[in-house]
Amino acid sequence: MVSILWVGLGGALGASSRFLVSEWSVAVFGRGFPYGTLMVNVLGSLAMGVFLAAMSQELIAPVPWRQLIAIGFLGAFTTFSTFSVDTLLLFQHGETVKALLNVGLNLALCLSAAAMGAWLLARITG
């Protein structure tokens, strides 16, 4: 039960942070490019890399920090951080083909899913 509270707290903070970064980027850069999304994806990936390195070097204890930061905060802030680390780990373990496949499938399937969702909603709402 305590784990759920850590994840929930991190998620609330991550989602709120994502909102603030997105709003700030629109105010500064306008709506011509999704700078907010790019910023949270890059920042989240950086944070996840730092966090995993800190865990692997035993600089921080895995629990509850993993629940609060990696799953909760970064999970709500961006899921791109998880994708980035998964791909990095594949490369680091010599699984180059799998890493490239992960990149290609994530890009192709996520873009396709977004397009499909928009298409389905348009069909449903007429």
Biotite code that builds the C-alpha atoms (Angstrom):
import biotite.structure as struc

atoms = struc.array([
    struc.Atom([0.000, 0.000, 0.000], chain_id="A", res_id=1, res_name="MET", atom_name="CA", element="C"),
    struc.Atom([2.847, 2.393, 0.799], chain_id="A", res_id=2, res_name="VAL", atom_name="CA", element="C"),
    struc.Atom([4.304, 1.731, -2.670], chain_id="A", res_id=3, res_name="SER", atom_name="CA", element="C"),
    struc.Atom([1.116, 3.020, -4.287], chain_id="A", res_id=4, res_name="ILE", atom_name="CA", element="C"),
    struc.Atom([1.382, 6.215, -2.255], chain_id="A", res_id=5, res_name="LEU", atom_name="CA", element="C"),
    struc.Atom([4.977, 6.798, -3.404], chain_id="A", res_id=6, res_name="TRP", atom_name="CA", element="C"),
    struc.Atom([4.039, 6.197, -7.045], chain_id="A", res_id=7, res_name="VAL", atom_name="CA", element="C"),
    struc.Atom([0.950, 8.401, -6.710], chain_id="A", res_id=8, res_name="GLY", atom_name="CA", element="C"),
    struc.Atom([2.885, 11.243, -5.111], chain_id="A", res_id=9, res_name="LEU", atom_name="CA", element="C"),
    struc.Atom([5.569, 11.057, -7.781], chain_id="A", res_id=10, res_name="GLY", atom_name="CA", element="C"),
    struc.Atom([2.931, 10.882, -10.502], chain_id="A", res_id=11, res_name="GLY", atom_name="CA", element="C"),
    struc.Atom([1.139, 13.966, -9.220], chain_id="A", res_id=12, res_name="ALA", atom_name="CA", element="C"),
    struc.Atom([4.397, 15.905, -9.084], chain_id="A", res_id=13, res_name="LEU", atom_name="CA", element="C"),
    struc.Atom([5.505, 14.660, -12.512], chain_id="A", res_id=14, res_name="GLY", atom_name="CA", element="C"),
    struc.Atom([2.213, 15.460, -14.225], chain_id="A", res_id=15, res_name="ALA", atom_name="CA", element="C"),
    struc.Atom([2.122, 18.910, -12.641], chain_id="A", res_id=16, res_name="SER", atom_name="CA", element="C"),
    struc.Atom([5.711, 19.542, -13.700], chain_id="A", res_id=17, res_name="SER", atom_name="CA", element="C"),
    struc.Atom([4.972, 18.474, -17.251], chain_id="A", res_id=18, res_name="ARG", atom_name="CA", element="C"),
    struc.Atom([2.036, 20.891, -17.358], chain_id="A", res_id=19, res_name="PHE", atom_name="CA", element="C"),
    struc.Atom([4.173, 23.761, -16.059], chain_id="A", res_id=20, res_name="LEU", atom_name="CA", element="C"),
    struc.Atom([6.989, 23.095, -18.540], chain_id="A", res_id=21, res_name="VAL", atom_name="CA", element="C"),
    struc.Atom([4.509, 22.874, -21.417], chain_id="A", res_id=22, res_name="SER", atom_name="CA", element="C"),
    struc.Atom([2.764, 26.106, -20.430], chain_id="A", res_id=23, res_name="GLU", atom_name="CA", element="C"),
    struc.Atom([6.087, 27.880, -19.997], chain_id="A", res_id=24, res_name="TRP", atom_name="CA", element="C"),
    struc.Atom([7.353, 26.725, -23.396], chain_id="A", res_id=25, res_name="SER", atom_name="CA", element="C"),
    struc.Atom([4.192, 27.974, -25.131], chain_id="A", res_id=26, res_name="VAL", atom_name="CA", element="C"),
    struc.Atom([4.562, 31.341, -23.410], chain_id="A", res_id=27, res_name="ALA", atom_name="CA", element="C"),
    struc.Atom([8.224, 31.611, -24.434], chain_id="A", res_id=28, res_name="VAL", atom_name="CA", element="C"),
    struc.Atom([8.332, 29.906, -27.849], chain_id="A", res_id=29, res_name="PHE", atom_name="CA", element="C"),
    struc.Atom([4.722, 29.868, -29.053], chain_id="A", res_id=30, res_name="GLY", atom_name="CA", element="C"),
    struc.Atom([2.789, 26.954, -30.503], chain_id="A", res_id=31, res_name="ARG", atom_name="CA", element="C"),
    struc.Atom([4.708, 26.491, -33.772], chain_id="A", res_id=32, res_name="GLY", atom_name="CA", element="C"),
    struc.Atom([6.612, 23.417, -32.550], chain_id="A", res_id=33, res_name="PHE", atom_name="CA", element="C"),
    struc.Atom([5.988, 21.077, -29.594], chain_id="A", res_id=34, res_name="PRO", atom_name="CA", element="C"),
    struc.Atom([8.904, 22.442, -27.584], chain_id="A", res_id=35, res_name="TYR", atom_name="CA", element="C"),
    struc.Atom([7.268, 21.501, -24.298], chain_id="A", res_id=36, res_name="GLY", atom_name="CA", element="C"),
    struc.Atom([7.012, 17.846, -25.280], chain_id="A", res_id=37, res_name="THR", atom_name="CA", element="C"),
    struc.Atom([10.559, 17.835, -26.598], chain_id="A", res_id=38, res_name="LEU", atom_name="CA", element="C"),
    struc.Atom([11.790, 19.484, -23.413], chain_id="A", res_id=39, res_name="MET", atom_name="CA", element="C"),
    struc.Atom([10.086, 17.048, -21.043], chain_id="A", res_id=40, res_name="VAL", atom_name="CA", element="C"),
    struc.Atom([11.206, 14.072, -23.131], chain_id="A", res_id=41, res_name="ASN", atom_name="CA", element="C"),
    struc.Atom([14.826, 15.203, -23.130], chain_id="A", res_id=42, res_name="VAL", atom_name="CA", element="C"),
    struc.Atom([14.789, 16.266, -19.469], chain_id="A", res_id=43, res_name="LEU", atom_name="CA", element="C"),
    struc.Atom([13.033, 13.054, -18.449], chain_id="A", res_id=44, res_name="GLY", atom_name="CA", element="C"),
    struc.Atom([15.551, 10.953, -20.359], chain_id="A", res_id=45, res_name="SER", atom_name="CA", element="C"),
    struc.Atom([18.408, 12.834, -18.742], chain_id="A", res_id=46, res_name="LEU", atom_name="CA", element="C"),
    struc.Atom([16.867, 12.416, -15.295], chain_id="A", res_id=47, res_name="ALA", atom_name="CA", element="C"),
    struc.Atom([16.225, 8.702, -15.830], chain_id="A", res_id=48, res_name="MET", atom_name="CA", element="C"),
    struc.Atom([19.815, 8.178, -16.955], chain_id="A", res_id=49, res_name="GLY", atom_name="CA", element="C"),
    struc.Atom([21.124, 9.992, -13.884], chain_id="A", res_id=50, res_name="VAL", atom_name="CA", element="C"),
    struc.Atom([18.754, 8.093, -11.616], chain_id="A", res_id=51, res_name="PHE", atom_name="CA", element="C"),
    struc.Atom([19.659, 4.658, -13.010], chain_id="A", res_id=52, res_name="LEU", atom_name="CA", element="C"),
    struc.Atom([23.363, 5.459, -12.840], chain_id="A", res_id=53, res_name="ALA", atom_name="CA", element="C"),
    struc.Atom([22.942, 6.553, -9.214], chain_id="A", res_id=54, res_name="ALA", atom_name="CA", element="C"),
    struc.Atom([21.132, 3.304, -8.424], chain_id="A", res_id=55, res_name="MET", atom_name="CA", element="C"),
    struc.Atom([23.745, 1.162, -10.183], chain_id="A", res_id=56, res_name="SER", atom_name="CA", element="C"),
    struc.Atom([26.513, 2.902, -8.227], chain_id="A", res_id=57, res_name="GLN", atom_name="CA", element="C"),
    struc.Atom([24.480, 2.415, -5.043], chain_id="A", res_id=58, res_name="GLU", atom_name="CA", element="C"),
    struc.Atom([24.392, 6.160, -4.410], chain_id="A", res_id=59, res_name="LEU", atom_name="CA", element="C"),
    struc.Atom([20.707, 5.839, -3.560], chain_id="A", res_id=60, res_name="ILE", atom_name="CA", element="C"),
    struc.Atom([18.649, 2.968, -2.239], chain_id="A", res_id=61, res_name="ALA", atom_name="CA", element="C"),
    struc.Atom([16.309, 1.548, -4.861], chain_id="A", res_id=62, res_name="PRO", atom_name="CA", element="C"),
    struc.Atom([13.132, 1.631, -2.747], chain_id="A", res_id=63, res_name="VAL", atom_name="CA", element="C"),
    struc.Atom([11.159, 3.886, -2.299], chain_id="A", res_id=64, res_name="PRO", atom_name="CA", element="C"),
    struc.Atom([13.151, 6.234, -4.549], chain_id="A", res_id=65, res_name="TRP", atom_name="CA", element="C"),
    struc.Atom([12.539, 4.073, -7.603], chain_id="A", res_id=66, res_name="ARG", atom_name="CA", element="C"),
    struc.Atom([8.803, 4.162, -6.926], chain_id="A", res_id=67, res_name="GLN", atom_name="CA", element="C"),
    struc.Atom([8.734, 7.904, -6.284], chain_id="A", res_id=68, res_name="LEU", atom_name="CA", element="C"),
    struc.Atom([11.132, 9.114, -8.991], chain_id="A", res_id=69, res_name="ILE", atom_name="CA", element="C"),
    struc.Atom([11.419, 6.541, -11.793], chain_id="A", res_id=70, res_name="ALA", atom_name="CA", element="C"),
    struc.Atom([7.913, 5.097, -11.817], chain_id="A", res_id=71, res_name="ILE", atom_name="CA", element="C"),
    struc.Atom([5.889, 7.984, -10.399], chain_id="A", res_id=72, res_name="GLY", atom_name="CA", element="C"),
    struc.Atom([7.530, 11.283, -11.292], chain_id="A", res_id=73, res_name="PHE", atom_name="CA", element="C"),
    struc.Atom([9.276, 10.377, -14.541], chain_id="A", res_id=74, res_name="LEU", atom_name="CA", element="C"),
    struc.Atom([6.469, 8.062, -15.591], chain_id="A", res_id=75, res_name="GLY", atom_name="CA", element="C"),
    struc.Atom([4.043, 10.978, -15.408], chain_id="A", res_id=76, res_name="ALA", atom_name="CA", element="C"),
    struc.Atom([6.542, 13.576, -16.617], chain_id="A", res_id=77, res_name="PHE", atom_name="CA", element="C"),
    struc.Atom([7.403, 11.518, -19.694], chain_id="A", res_id=78, res_name="THR", atom_name="CA", element="C"),
    struc.Atom([7.389, 7.915, -20.813], chain_id="A", res_id=79, res_name="THR", atom_name="CA", element="C"),
    struc.Atom([10.090, 8.741, -23.322], chain_id="A", res_id=80, res_name="PHE", atom_name="CA", element="C"),
    struc.Atom([12.668, 8.474, -20.548], chain_id="A", res_id=81, res_name="SER", atom_name="CA", element="C"),
    struc.Atom([11.830, 4.805, -20.090], chain_id="A", res_id=82, res_name="THR", atom_name="CA", element="C"),
    struc.Atom([12.032, 4.195, -23.842], chain_id="A", res_id=83, res_name="PHE", atom_name="CA", element="C"),
    struc.Atom([15.421, 5.918, -23.950], chain_id="A", res_id=84, res_name="SER", atom_name="CA", element="C"),
    struc.Atom([16.868, 3.870, -21.111], chain_id="A", res_id=85, res_name="VAL", atom_name="CA", element="C"),
    struc.Atom([15.479, 0.609, -22.522], chain_id="A", res_id=86, res_name="ASP", atom_name="CA", element="C"),
    struc.Atom([17.154, 1.382, -25.846], chain_id="A", res_id=87, res_name="THR", atom_name="CA", element="C"),
    struc.Atom([20.398, 2.468, -24.177], chain_id="A", res_id=88, res_name="LEU", atom_name="CA", element="C"),
    struc.Atom([20.548, -0.766, -22.179], chain_id="A", res_id=89, res_name="LEU", atom_name="CA", element="C"),
    struc.Atom([20.056, -2.807, -25.355], chain_id="A", res_id=90, res_name="LEU", atom_name="CA", element="C"),
    struc.Atom([22.960, -0.947, -26.994], chain_id="A", res_id=91, res_name="PHE", atom_name="CA", element="C"),
    struc.Atom([25.132, -1.358, -23.897], chain_id="A", res_id=92, res_name="GLN", atom_name="CA", element="C"),
    struc.Atom([24.469, -5.108, -23.890], chain_id="A", res_id=93, res_name="HIS", atom_name="CA", element="C"),
    struc.Atom([25.508, -5.417, -27.535], chain_id="A", res_id=94, res_name="GLY", atom_name="CA", element="C"),
    struc.Atom([21.937, -5.883, -28.764], chain_id="A", res_id=95, res_name="GLU", atom_name="CA", element="C"),
    struc.Atom([22.252, -3.329, -31.580], chain_id="A", res_id=96, res_name="THR", atom_name="CA", element="C"),
    struc.Atom([19.594, -4.893, -33.802], chain_id="A", res_id=97, res_name="VAL", atom_name="CA", element="C"),
    struc.Atom([17.121, -5.055, -30.924], chain_id="A", res_id=98, res_name="LYS", atom_name="CA", element="C"),
    struc.Atom([17.922, -1.457, -29.957], chain_id="A", res_id=99, res_name="ALA", atom_name="CA", element="C"),
    struc.Atom([17.321, -0.214, -33.497], chain_id="A", res_id=100, res_name="LEU", atom_name="CA", element="C"),
    struc.Atom([14.177, -2.319, -33.747], chain_id="A", res_id=101, res_name="LEU", atom_name="CA", element="C"),
    struc.Atom([12.971, -0.780, -30.486], chain_id="A", res_id=102, res_name="ASN", atom_name="CA", element="C"),
    struc.Atom([13.516, 2.712, -31.907], chain_id="A", res_id=103, res_name="VAL", atom_name="CA", element="C"),
    struc.Atom([11.780, 1.888, -35.181], chain_id="A", res_id=104, res_name="GLY", atom_name="CA", element="C"),
    struc.Atom([8.835, 0.093, -33.613], chain_id="A", res_id=105, res_name="LEU", atom_name="CA", element="C"),
    struc.Atom([8.262, 2.764, -30.984], chain_id="A", res_id=106, res_name="ASN", atom_name="CA", element="C"),
    struc.Atom([8.323, 5.512, -33.562], chain_id="A", res_id=107, res_name="LEU", atom_name="CA", element="C"),
    struc.Atom([6.215, 3.710, -36.163], chain_id="A", res_id=108, res_name="ALA", atom_name="CA", element="C"),
    struc.Atom([3.688, 2.180, -33.780], chain_id="A", res_id=109, res_name="LEU", atom_name="CA", element="C"),
    struc.Atom([3.246, 5.249, -31.579], chain_id="A", res_id=110, res_name="CYS", atom_name="CA", element="C"),
    struc.Atom([2.778, 7.556, -34.560], chain_id="A", res_id=111, res_name="LEU", atom_name="CA", element="C"),
    struc.Atom([0.398, 5.046, -36.113], chain_id="A", res_id=112, res_name="SER", atom_name="CA", element="C"),
    struc.Atom([-1.535, 4.691, -32.870], chain_id="A", res_id=113, res_name="ALA", atom_name="CA", element="C"),
    struc.Atom([-1.848, 8.467, -32.538], chain_id="A", res_id=114, res_name="ALA", atom_name="CA", element="C"),
    struc.Atom([-3.104, 8.717, -36.114], chain_id="A", res_id=115, res_name="ALA", atom_name="CA", element="C"),
    struc.Atom([-5.502, 5.817, -35.554], chain_id="A", res_id=116, res_name="MET", atom_name="CA", element="C"),
    struc.Atom([-6.857, 7.410, -32.386], chain_id="A", res_id=117, res_name="GLY", atom_name="CA", element="C"),
    struc.Atom([-7.481, 10.695, -34.184], chain_id="A", res_id=118, res_name="ALA", atom_name="CA", element="C"),
    struc.Atom([-9.111, 8.849, -37.095], chain_id="A", res_id=119, res_name="TRP", atom_name="CA", element="C"),
    struc.Atom([-11.343, 6.779, -34.803], chain_id="A", res_id=120, res_name="LEU", atom_name="CA", element="C"),
    struc.Atom([-12.486, 9.819, -32.867], chain_id="A", res_id=121, res_name="LEU", atom_name="CA", element="C"),
    struc.Atom([-13.268, 11.654, -36.098], chain_id="A", res_id=122, res_name="ALA", atom_name="CA", element="C"),
    struc.Atom([-15.312, 8.659, -37.287], chain_id="A", res_id=123, res_name="ARG", atom_name="CA", element="C"),
    struc.Atom([-17.192, 8.363, -34.000], chain_id="A", res_id=124, res_name="ILE", atom_name="CA", element="C"),
    struc.Atom([-17.969, 12.052, -33.644], chain_id="A", res_id=125, res_name="THR", atom_name="CA", element="C"),
    struc.Atom([-18.746, 12.475, -37.340], chain_id="A", res_id=126, res_name="GLY", atom_name="CA", element="C"),
])
